[in-house]
């Protein structure tokens, strides 16, 4: 009996020692990652020119990133092909923890789903760090346009000119799919590098309308230079209360309901921070924690409020799950999606 007790006691002591050792190793490992980032430079790739909404998010985060990581964030704007060039660059960067980036979840997923030329990434294979937001999306029209309501657009006998920054942009895809579902005739005009350039074209009367995030278009709506004609998303924004929700509008085409379901599902991925595939787990955890602290910081929240940026955070693992779900549509709907997009890519 005494030997049994002694054996049990030895087992307990050994177990406690192992737990203490494991905790110590974990603490040492975390300290090691923190030390790695101190004084380092982390490149953050933005797949658009300066001045757009994605650029604004990263620049707002940058000072807080240094505060919580000890590393300096250097922003690299890599525009091209509606964000595909920069999105590819993040994917093929060295997974050493010193390169991260922001991706347009909707645009990147739809480009992959429809096999757009130039897509070299595979979204689920990125190292997902955080979803920053899944903003309400707004369809806006210019005051010089004759289509100042969604009703006017639905009754149009000539194409509504809609602008978008490139074939790989969420603006392009959502405009094509929503207007296809609603039966609105459109000319989709691309070639703009940023949403700001699209807005300028609307203000000049060169095009009629565009889609955009709440934070990127509402200043011009509030100033009276544009009008919000419709919106979609899961957020309830008080200043859009009287604006029609796309989900409540009549569907005019055979597969319109399914097309809108795809748009709504993909919007949930939103704007996400990612790193290249193969990033070490300890660095991934460190960067995830840093970004969460940045988004929770009262100073950042103040900046976000001033810029109409709504934080709708999800951890990297959840954002990755949404991306996988978005890519998992049926072969029939994928074929329909490609058919619709091919129609507008030829314009």
ZIHUVEN-V59367 format. One line per field, one symbol per residue. psi: psi as a letter, one per 40 degrees, with the letter a starting at -180 (. if undefined). A space follows every 10 residues. Layout:
psi: ???
This chain:
psi: dddddddddd dddddddddd dddddddddd ddddddehei hhhhhhfiii eidddddddd dddddddede ihhhhhhgih ffeddddddd deihfeeehi ihigdddddd dddefhhehe ihdeeihhdi hdigihihhi iieeiegeid ddddeheihh hhiigideid dddddddddd defhhihhha eididddddd dddeedidii iiiddeeddd ddeedihhdi iiaeihhdee dehhhddeih heideddddd ddddddddda hihiiiiehi dddddddddd dddddehddd ddddddefhh hgiiiddddd ddddddefii dddddddddd ddddee.
